[in-house]
Amino acid sequence: MDASTLNQLLGVGQKSPGVRKARRNKSLSNINRVFASVGLEEEPLISHERDEFDKRAFRYKIREDLALKLKRILDEPSHTGLKPV
């Protein structure tokens, strides 16, 4: 996903470039920190890399294998104390 899409998801699409960058960084860091705190992986759930066509921009990637692993853990009744839907 591109930065513009991520900005919209985070609700900062209309903010200044500095605010958007800071919010993306803080949000992704928090998500990856929570993900790591449950002991799933050393690698981040969400990573970024330079866009191959525009080296000024980043593309954001969610590791599907880790997202599925997290979903399975959260769906376990013993994890939440609730029955899966």
SULBEL-V551341 format. One record per pair of residues at least 6 apart in sequence whose C-alpha atoms are under 8 Angstrom apart, sorted by the first residue. I is the first residue (numbers start at 1). J is the second residue. Records with the same first field share a line. If there is no record, write none. Layout:
I = J ; J
This chain:
1 = 59 ; 60 ; 61
2 = 58 ; 59 ; 60
3 = 57 ; 58 ; 59 ; 60
4 = 13
6 = 24
7 = 13 ; 20 ; 24
10 = 23 ; 24
12 = 19 ; 20 ; 23
13 = 20
28 = 46
31 = 45 ; 46
32 = 44 ; 45 ; 46
35 = 41 ; 44 ; 45
36 = 42 ; 43 ; 44
40 = 66 ; 70
41 = 66
45 = 62 ; 63 ; 66 ; 67
46 = 60 ; 61 ; 62 ; 63
47 = 60 ; 61 ; 62
48 = 58 ; 59 ; 60 ; 61
49 = 58 ; 59 ; 60
50 = 56 ; 57 ; 58 ; 59
51 = 57 ; 58 ; 59
73 = 79
74 = 80
75 = 84
76 = 83 ; 84
77 = 83 ; 84
